[in-house]
Amino acid sequence: MTDINLQNVIDAFDELDFENRTTKNLENARNKVQMKTYLSSLDYSLRRIKILEEVVAELVEEKKEELIKQEHIQTYKAKVIQLSREFKISYQDVLNIMVQLQQR
C-alpha cells in the first residue's frame, strides 16, 4: 500500500512539474488555457494587453500572408513541373526558357 501512495505522490509531482513548465513559459504553451494562464500570470494592465492584442493581430495577418505566398509558390512550381512533363524537358530547362523570355 505504501508503494502505491509513493507512486501517486511521484505522479502528482510529475504532473505538477509538467503543468508548471507549460503554464509558466509561453514557449511551452500549446493550448488556449495554458496561454491564458501564462498571460494572466504577467499581470499586465489593460493598456499593455491591448498593445499585445494589436501585435498578435499583426502577426496573425503576417502569417496568413506568408501561407498564401507559400501556397502560390507551390501552385506555380506544380505548373512548371507540369510544363516540363508536357514538353518532355527538364524542370531546369523550363526555368531557363522562362528567364530568357523575361529578358526579351
C-alpha positions as CSV (number, residue, x, y, z in Angstrom):
1,M,0.0,0.0,0.0
2,T,2.9,2.3,0.7
3,D,4.3,1.8,-2.8
4,I,1.0,2.8,-4.3
5,N,0.9,6.0,-2.3
6,L,4.5,6.8,-3.1
7,Q,3.8,6.2,-6.8
8,N,0.7,8.5,-6.6
9,V,2.9,11.2,-5.0
10,I,5.6,10.8,-7.7
11,D,2.9,11.0,-10.4
12,A,1.4,14.1,-8.8
13,F,4.8,15.8,-8.7
14,D,5.4,14.9,-12.4
15,E,2.0,16.3,-13.3
16,L,2.7,19.5,-11.3
17,D,6.1,19.8,-13.0
18,F,4.6,19.4,-16.4
19,E,1.9,22.0,-15.6
20,N,4.4,24.5,-14.3
21,R,6.6,24.1,-17.4
22,T,3.6,24.5,-19.8
23,T,1.9,27.4,-18.0
24,K,4.8,29.4,-16.7
25,N,6.5,29.7,-20.1
26,L,4.7,30.9,-23.2
27,E,7.2,29.0,-25.4
28,N,5.8,25.7,-24.0
29,A,2.1,26.7,-24.0
30,R,0.3,24.6,-26.5
31,N,-3.4,25.4,-25.9
32,K,-5.6,28.3,-25.1
33,V,-5.8,27.5,-21.3
34,Q,-2.0,27.3,-21.0
35,M,-1.5,30.6,-22.9
36,K,-4.2,32.4,-20.9
37,T,-2.7,31.1,-17.6
38,Y,0.7,32.3,-18.6
39,L,-0.5,35.7,-19.8
40,S,-2.6,36.2,-16.7
41,S,0.4,35.5,-14.6
42,L,2.1,38.5,-16.2
43,D,-0.5,40.8,-14.6
44,Y,-0.5,43.3,-17.5
45,S,-2.5,46.5,-17.4
46,L,-5.4,46.9,-19.8
47,R,-3.2,49.2,-21.9
48,R,-0.4,46.6,-22.3
49,I,-2.9,43.8,-23.0
50,K,-4.4,46.0,-25.8
51,I,-0.9,46.6,-27.3
52,L,-0.3,42.8,-27.1
53,E,-3.6,42.2,-28.8
54,E,-2.6,44.6,-31.7
55,V,0.8,42.9,-32.1
56,V,-0.8,39.4,-32.1
57,A,-3.3,40.6,-34.7
58,E,-0.5,41.9,-36.9
59,L,1.5,38.7,-36.5
60,V,-1.6,36.6,-37.4
61,E,-2.0,38.7,-40.6
62,E,1.7,38.3,-41.5
63,K,1.5,34.5,-41.0
64,K,-1.7,34.3,-43.2
65,E,0.0,36.3,-45.9
66,E,3.1,34.1,-45.7
67,L,1.0,31.0,-46.0
68,I,-0.8,32.4,-49.0
69,K,2.5,33.2,-50.7
70,Q,3.7,29.7,-50.0
71,E,0.5,28.3,-51.5
72,H,1.0,30.4,-54.6
73,I,4.7,29.3,-54.9
74,Q,3.6,25.6,-54.6
75,T,1.0,26.1,-57.3
76,Y,3.5,27.8,-59.6
77,K,6.0,25.1,-59.0
78,A,3.4,22.5,-59.9
79,K,2.6,24.3,-63.1
80,V,6.2,24.5,-64.1
81,I,6.6,20.7,-63.4
82,Q,3.5,20.1,-65.5
83,L,5.0,22.1,-68.3
84,S,8.3,20.2,-68.1
85,R,6.4,16.9,-68.4
86,E,4.1,18.1,-71.1
87,F,7.0,19.2,-73.3
88,K,9.3,16.4,-72.1
89,I,12.1,18.7,-70.9
90,S,13.7,19.2,-67.5
91,Y,12.3,21.5,-64.9
92,Q,15.6,23.5,-65.1
93,D,15.2,23.9,-68.8
94,V,11.7,25.3,-68.4
95,L,13.1,27.8,-65.9
96,N,15.9,28.7,-68.2
97,I,13.4,29.3,-71.1
98,M,11.2,31.5,-68.8
99,V,14.2,33.6,-67.8
100,Q,15.2,34.0,-71.4
101,L,11.6,35.1,-72.3
102,Q,11.6,37.6,-69.5
103,Q,14.8,39.2,-70.5
104,R,13.5,39.9,-74.0
